[in-house]
Amino acid sequence: MDFRNGIGLRPLGSSAAEFEQDLLSNLYYRRGTTVESASAQDAYESLVLTVRDRLAERRARTTAAHYAANPRWVYYLSAEYLLGRQLEQNILYSGTGEIATAAMKALGVSPEEMDELDIEPGLGNGGLGRLAACLVDAMATLDIPAIGYGIRYDFGIFKQTFVDGAQVEKPDDWTFQGNPWEFPAPDDRQTVFFYGHTTRDEAGRTKWIPGEIVLGEPSHMLVPGYGTETVNIVRLWRARGSESSFDLERFSAGQYAEAVQEAVRAENISKVLYPDDSTELGRELRLKQQYFLVSCSLRDILRRFRLWGGPLTDFPAKSVIQLNDTHPSLAIPELMRLLVDEEGLGWDEAWLLTQRTFAYTCHTLLPEALETWPVALFERLLPRHLEIIYEINQRLLDEVRSRYPGDIDRVRRMSLIQEAPERRVRMAHLAVAGTSAVNGVAELHSQLLAETTLHDFATMWPGKFRNVTNGVSPRRFLRIANPALSELITSALGDSRWAGDLDRLRGLERFADDPAFLRSWRDIKRANKARLGLGDPDALMDVMVKRFHEYKRQQLKLLHVITQYHRIKDNPGGDHVPRTVLFAGKAAPAYHAAKSIIRLINAVAATIEADPAVTPYLKVVFPPNYNVTLGELIIPAADLSEQISLAGKEASGTGNMKLALNGALTIGTLDGANIEIRERVGAENFFLFGLDTPAATELKASGYHPRSYYERDPELRAALDAIMSGAFGGVGKEVAESLLNWDEYLTLADFRAYAECQEAVDRAWQDQTAWTKASLLNTARAGYFSADRTVSDYASTIWHVEPVRVTRD
Ligand code: B1N
């Protein structure tokens, strides 16, 4: 028998009886229990193992096919992955839907009950983390040999609760019952150095003598492709104390706590996800996390490369490493260190290999989200990397000086080191210098990057800069999240190929004037609202779901809600369009302004709820703890998608895509991917308002006075006065004050245009047939926003990789 790579494995049965047999066997032999005494958790874990085994078998074949092909691999490095629940997706992808349902029935458990026990790994903050999950899903779907690398945080993104309307954070101990989806791989553990100093040996090679040594232990989660045999993985690193971190001498002397102190310190590195999203945070432990991820992953990538045995000069031909923002950008000096110090390559050769290996995706334009780290911290934590960064910088600035003689200011601007007010390393500059491709995440964003934030680099290296517009998984956000609509689409199009080829949704356009079809479409939306259970399913469901940030302008939406409340109060018998306004999202725990907005929303919701004259027309709901799972429930129920950031601030947005795909109409500014959504769904099916980027820039430059808008606009004034006078339980005065005195994101300047646009929304809603047609056209034309398209763009323009098909035998 040939035991290599799963060859010779007994294939797992595809009948219901065989699936039940395997489930029972898992219950008995892996859970050690019987049907009679099995708990729901036992049933769940046995089910997971039974599904997982089917994917593990595909994984073995994938590995065999990949090694045989010896391809160029994609390595995706990301500090965050928001994978969402695994069970339903893995049942779908493994094609075990029917047999798993039958087995659950035989066991006396329901799919809903099993899903409830399937804990979402919240290893990310928001869009950036969910994008990573959508991209690895699409890479597997397109048969691209790829590994995602990340950190296995013990605690994921905090759980949001409300106490008196204020956000209170609770820890997310997501593995308290273990994680049955995960495969530990302790054999592949790596050693990571921190602190210490550098010396030179007789040959002149630099050696790093570390002050702390930590182990990185990997485990992986399976990432199956849809409609293919490929199963890729996400490999997650967990920090552990090294053997020497247990102090036996102290232990013997009875100093038990002191004996494990070092191990505890080591394990803290992967203890918790930092809950900041596009906001500033410069903590030492975060830099340690970043280096931990990078060091473990690069050693693993090199280990895999050595299995093949080719010369190091072929490393870039066999590996492309995509950096998900600057969080893993230490990979650049780390690869230089490995090539120069450990492999003995010359600087120039190592630098060419490094640049050819890496590509960098930038996800922001906000200055406070561009990472910089104090030089002093670097010097202590990563002394050798700082030397390497200085060397990279010297060569970079030599090039700048020779290209632009005498332009001293340009040298200062482009330096990897910011000098004042404090010396700091600019990670985005490092990422641009050390890669061969830099991309933004929507057309406008990529253009603004090249014109503003990274302008000097784009001028010097124009060929490096690209756009790759984001996308979302059609499986998770349509097929799984919206089963009723998926069925309707499948029956209309004749088959379900759209889920793997989203442009096929175009075929729905021929139903745009079919009254019976439109009625079914509308009935499903109504049923999705009823399923969500927040507010009257016949009311317009107006949805704003995303992290809380002033630039996203939840406060603008809130000012409109207060205005609507006043209009209803002033005209109780008026012809008001009933609306449920849904907010959901978390604020970074230290972001006080964002938390104040949350608290004010909850206070306004309570005031409205207590007013029977208003409740027939207006309801504000704010379900806590927005995450992937809750998104899958809310998004299919939305009629209106709020994408109202100040133009030029939202890099892309991806919620905007998920909502349009589910037939919500967008009310939005010309920001991020909104622009591309509008172009594709058609201007007549999109509610556009507000300043565009040049107008916003000009208004700021010419001196912006928010108070003048307050003084000129009676409804705006009434809304702000109500807050200031304590109409909402005395809550939120700081929100109003900040808007009146500062209003960094031009909320008041856009208020009137927004309110008028919302009136256009109300008018459009009165004609339900026309609305439903626009809804259908949003779905039909959203195919471009599939993550499959995004990945195929990366593959052809940046990665230059080819698919490798995995066959059944
Ligand atoms: O990345 C998403 C975009 O769709 C959003 O527009 C963008 O805001 C988001 C530091 C970030 N940019 N930067 C972050 C996250 C965590 C962190 O610690 C920054 N997230 C985005 C996907 O491209």
Residues whose N, C-alpha, C, O or C-beta is under 5 A from the ligand:
A	BS01	B1N	N125 G127 L128 L131 D276 D277 S278 T279 H363 T364 A369 V441 E650 A651 S652 G653 T654
